[in-house]
Amino acid sequence: MTRIDATFARLRDANRKAFVAYVMAGDPDAETSLEIVRALPGAGVDIIELGLPFTDPMADGPTVQRAGQRALEGGMTLDATLDIVRRFREEDDETPIVLMGYYNPIYSRGVETFLTQAREAGIDGLIVVDLPPEEDDELCLPAQRAGLNFIRLATPTTDDRRLPKVLQNTSGFVYYVSITGITGAAEAQAANVGPDVARIKAATDLPVVVGFGVRTPETAREIAAVADGAVVGSAIVAQIAEGRPVSEIAAFVKTLADGAHGA
């Protein structure tokens, strides 16, 4: 059982929904990024999604793209990202961390080397948005063998014929993308999301969390009410971009977490 599995089991026993927060590793700089990541569990975050900066982030909206660019310009690398995780694990051995990004940096490192380093650093799962199920032999299956969850995205265009393929090797949870398009492009609507979440849950025992377009405590509550949890990324990244102190960022995150937990 991974930390992700254990977290959802604990939440299920408490009849509570999950709150997942996304931040970009190295944004606005390595030390501040570590401070922010360390502050997230205390702000109510159940699972941390840590972005791996990449030069061609095709699924990211402008807010997250700029965060990645700031991180890269500040010298953030794959090794430095894993170092943030290692240092986080010195103080927190319970909160799951999912590394979210693209395949190129992993491929360049070498899959087996990367998986060994990721596991040793304290990564629990991967979301790699540009590897479809047809490429599971590349990373998904090796990751599972290494003890990491591989979390797949489902979208509004994932129909009933495609869904079994998406789910077949997914573990940890299913990430339902509430809108078509890039992150931060529109606001998620629970009335639209609910039927698709129910359809996915009918096909898998995995938890289904919903992200993209969740920006406010109210939306987090509404989305979590029809799913197993809510993900917020761009709204948090925007606070970081404004140069707010870590304490203010954590306070903002807490309002979002309280919203999801109130579902």
Secondary structure per residue as TSV (DSSP state, phi and psi in degrees):
chain	resnum	aa	ss	phi	psi
A	1	M	-	360.0	125.8
A	2	T	-	-81.8	171.0
A	3	R	H	-59.6	-33.8
A	4	I	H	-64.4	-47.6
A	5	D	H	-59.9	-44.3
A	6	A	H	-64.4	-37.9
A	7	T	H	-64.9	-46.1
A	8	F	H	-67.5	-33.0
A	9	A	H	-64.4	-42.3
A	10	R	H	-64.9	-43.6
A	11	L	H	-64.3	-40.0
A	12	R	H	-62.6	-42.2
A	13	D	H	-64.2	-31.0
A	14	A	T	-89.6	1.5
A	15	N	T	54.0	48.8
A	16	R	-	-128.9	147.1
A	17	K	-	-90.2	158.8
A	18	A	E	-90.1	145.7
A	19	F	E	-117.9	123.8
A	20	V	E	-115.6	129.3
A	21	A	E	-116.3	135.2
A	22	Y	E	-106.5	132.7
A	23	V	E	-138.0	155.5
A	24	M	E	-89.4	127.7
A	25	A	T	-61.1	130.3
A	26	G	T	87.7	4.5
A	27	D	S	-105.8	123.2
A	28	P	S	-84.9	-15.3
A	29	D	-	-156.8	169.9
A	30	A	H	-62.3	-46.0
A	31	E	H	-69.5	-42.9
A	32	T	H	-65.9	-38.5
A	33	S	H	-58.6	-44.3
A	34	L	H	-62.1	-42.6
A	35	E	H	-58.9	-42.9
A	36	I	H	-64.2	-47.5
A	37	V	H	-60.2	-42.1
A	38	R	H	-64.0	-28.6
A	39	A	H	-80.8	-17.4
A	40	L	T	-64.2	-45.7
A	41	P	G	-59.3	-40.7
A	42	G	G	-65.2	-20.7
A	43	A	G	-88.9	3.9
A	44	G	T	101.5	7.4
A	45	V	-	-76.3	128.5
A	46	D	S	-88.7	-35.0
A	47	I	E	-139.3	134.5
A	48	I	E	-101.0	128.0
A	49	E	E	-100.7	121.4
A	50	L	E	-111.2	116.5
A	51	G	E	-73.4	137.6
A	52	L	-	-98.2	111.9
A	53	P	-	-57.9	139.8
A	54	F	-	-147.0	149.3
A	55	T	S	-75.0	-18.4
A	56	D	-	-133.9	67.3
A	57	P	-	-82.7	84.3
A	58	M	T	-67.1	-23.8
A	59	A	T	-95.7	-2.5
A	60	D	-	-94.7	139.6
A	61	G	-	-78.5	178.5
A	62	P	H	-57.2	-38.1
A	63	T	H	-63.1	-47.0
A	64	V	H	-74.7	-34.4
A	65	Q	H	-58.2	-45.9
A	66	R	H	-65.2	-35.3
A	67	A	H	-62.8	-44.0
A	68	G	H	-62.7	-39.5
A	69	Q	H	-66.2	-41.5
A	70	R	H	-60.1	-42.7
A	71	A	H	-64.4	-44.9
A	72	L	H	-63.9	-42.0
A	73	E	H	-65.4	-26.3
A	74	G	T	-84.8	2.1
A	75	G	T	94.8	12.3
A	76	M	-	-70.5	133.6
A	77	T	-	-131.0	177.5
A	78	L	H	-61.2	-44.9
A	79	D	H	-61.3	-42.2
A	80	A	H	-67.8	-33.0
A	81	T	H	-65.0	-45.9
A	82	L	H	-64.2	-31.1
A	83	D	H	-66.9	-36.7
A	84	I	H	-59.2	-43.1
A	85	V	H	-64.7	-44.2
A	86	R	H	-58.5	-44.7
A	87	R	H	-69.4	-34.8
A	88	F	H	-61.3	-42.7
A	89	R	H	-66.8	-17.5
A	90	E	T	-63.4	-25.9
A	91	E	T	-114.9	-18.6
A	92	D	-	-140.8	111.4
A	93	D	S	-107.9	13.4
A	94	E	S	-115.8	-40.3
A	95	T	S	-69.7	124.1
A	96	P	-	-67.9	145.4
A	97	I	E	-123.1	125.0
A	98	V	E	-108.0	124.8
A	99	L	E	-87.6	123.1
A	100	M	E	-117.2	128.1
A	101	G	E	180.0	-144.3
A	102	Y	-	-125.4	161.3
A	103	Y	H	-74.5	-29.2
A	104	N	H	-53.3	-50.3
A	105	P	H	-62.1	-32.7
A	106	I	H	-71.5	-44.9
A	107	Y	H	-60.9	-41.2
A	108	S	H	-64.1	-35.4
A	109	R	H	-73.6	-31.6
A	110	G	-	103.1	123.7
A	111	V	H	-57.9	-50.8
A	112	E	H	-65.0	-40.4
A	113	T	H	-63.3	-45.7
A	114	F	H	-59.7	-47.3
A	115	L	H	-62.1	-40.7
A	116	T	H	-62.0	-45.2
A	117	Q	H	-67.6	-40.5
A	118	A	H	-64.3	-44.6
A	119	R	H	-64.2	-44.0
A	120	E	H	-65.3	-33.7
A	121	A	H	-70.9	-29.8
A	122	G	T	117.2	17.3
A	123	I	-	-74.2	140.9
A	124	D	-	-107.9	-26.3
A	125	G	E	-156.8	166.9
A	126	L	E	-130.1	140.2
A	127	I	E	-122.4	112.5
A	128	V	E	-120.7	103.6
A	129	V	T	-75.5	-15.8
A	130	D	T	-107.0	21.5
A	131	L	-	-116.8	102.2
A	132	P	-	-72.7	168.0
A	133	P	G	-57.1	-28.7
A	134	E	G	-62.9	-16.4
A	135	E	G	-105.8	23.2
A	136	D	T	-59.0	-29.8
A	137	D	T	-65.7	-23.5
A	138	E	T	-65.8	-48.5
A	139	L	T	-142.2	-41.2
A	140	C	H	-56.1	-56.0
A	141	L	H	-67.2	-42.3
A	142	P	H	-59.7	-37.8
A	143	A	H	-63.1	-44.3
A	144	Q	H	-61.4	-41.4
A	145	R	H	-64.7	-29.3
A	146	A	T	-81.9	-2.4
A	147	G	T	91.8	15.2
A	148	L	-	-104.9	139.3
A	149	N	E	-71.7	143.4
A	150	F	E	-116.2	113.4
A	151	I	-	-100.8	126.4
A	152	R	-	-102.3	149.6
A	153	L	E	-93.3	135.4
A	154	A	E	-115.4	148.9
A	155	T	-	-131.7	171.9
A	156	P	T	-59.6	-18.6
A	157	T	T	-95.3	2.8
A	158	T	-	-80.6	97.7
A	159	D	-	-83.4	179.1
A	160	D	T	-64.5	-26.3
A	161	R	T	-75.7	-35.5
A	162	R	T	-82.7	-30.2
A	163	L	H	-55.0	-45.5
A	164	P	H	-58.5	-35.1
A	165	K	H	-66.1	-41.2
A	166	V	H	-64.0	-37.6
A	167	L	H	-85.1	-16.2
A	168	Q	T	-61.6	-35.4
A	169	N	T	-120.0	15.0
A	170	T	-	-75.5	144.7
A	171	S	-	-144.4	166.2
A	172	G	S	86.6	-72.6
A	173	F	-	-164.4	166.7
A	174	V	E	-101.4	132.1
A	175	Y	E	-100.3	110.2
A	176	Y	E	-92.7	121.5
A	177	V	E	-84.5	114.9
A	178	S	-	-73.2	-18.2
A	179	I	S	-133.0	159.5
A	180	T	S	-86.1	138.4
A	181	G	S	116.3	-159.7
A	182	I	S	-94.4	169.1
A	183	T	T	-60.7	144.1
A	184	G	T	73.0	11.1
A	185	A	S	-82.5	-28.2
A	186	A	S	-156.5	171.5
A	187	E	-	-96.0	134.6
A	188	A	-	-68.6	144.1
A	189	Q	-	-121.5	120.1
A	190	A	H	-58.8	-35.3
A	191	A	H	-63.9	-32.2
A	192	N	H	-81.9	-34.4
A	193	V	H	-76.5	-38.6
A	194	G	H	-51.0	-51.1
A	195	P	H	-61.8	-38.1
A	196	D	H	-70.1	-37.9
A	197	V	H	-62.4	-43.9
A	198	A	H	-61.3	-39.1
A	199	R	H	-64.7	-41.0
A	200	I	H	-68.4	-43.5
A	201	K	H	-64.9	-26.9
A	202	A	T	-70.5	-17.7
A	203	A	T	-104.8	-5.7
A	204	T	-	-152.1	154.4
A	205	D	S	-90.1	-3.4
A	206	L	S	-72.0	149.5
A	207	P	-	-62.9	149.9
A	208	V	E	-120.0	117.9
A	209	V	E	-111.6	153.7
A	210	V	E	-119.9	130.4
A	211	G	E	-135.3	-178.9
A	212	F	S	74.0	119.5
A	213	G	S	83.2	12.0
A	214	V	-	-103.6	113.3
A	215	R	-	-126.6	-19.9
A	216	T	S	-127.1	160.9
A	217	P	H	-58.1	-36.4
A	218	E	H	-65.6	-45.0
A	219	T	H	-66.2	-39.2
A	220	A	H	-59.6	-40.9
A	221	R	H	-66.8	-44.6
A	222	E	H	-65.9	-40.8
A	223	I	H	-69.5	-44.7
A	224	A	H	-63.1	-26.2
A	225	A	H	-67.4	-24.8
A	226	V	H	-109.4	4.1
A	227	A	S	-139.2	-171.0
A	228	D	S	-94.4	-1.7
A	229	G	E	171.2	171.1
A	230	A	E	-128.8	147.7
A	231	V	E	-115.7	133.8
A	232	V	E	-124.3	129.9
A	233	G	-	-127.2	-68.5
A	234	S	H	-58.2	-36.8
A	235	A	H	-65.1	-36.4
A	236	I	H	-73.1	-43.6
A	237	V	H	-60.2	-35.7
A	238	A	H	-63.9	-36.5
A	239	Q	H	-64.3	-40.1
A	240	I	H	-64.8	-41.1
A	241	A	H	-62.7	-29.5
A	242	E	T	-76.3	-5.2
A	243	G	T	78.0	23.7
A	244	R	-	-68.6	149.2
A	245	P	-	-61.7	155.2
A	246	V	H	-57.7	-37.1
A	247	S	H	-62.2	-38.1
A	248	E	H	-72.3	-38.1
A	249	I	H	-62.1	-44.3
A	250	A	H	-63.5	-38.7
A	251	A	H	-64.9	-39.5
A	252	F	H	-64.3	-45.3
A	253	V	H	-59.7	-38.2
A	254	K	H	-61.8	-36.6
A	255	T	H	-64.4	-36.8
A	256	L	H	-69.3	-44.1
A	257	A	H	-63.0	-41.4
A	258	D	H	-61.3	-37.2
A	259	G	H	-62.6	-49.2
A	260	A	H	-64.4	-40.7
A	261	H	H	-71.7	-18.1
A	262	G	T	-83.7	-2.5
A	263	A	-	-67.9	360.0
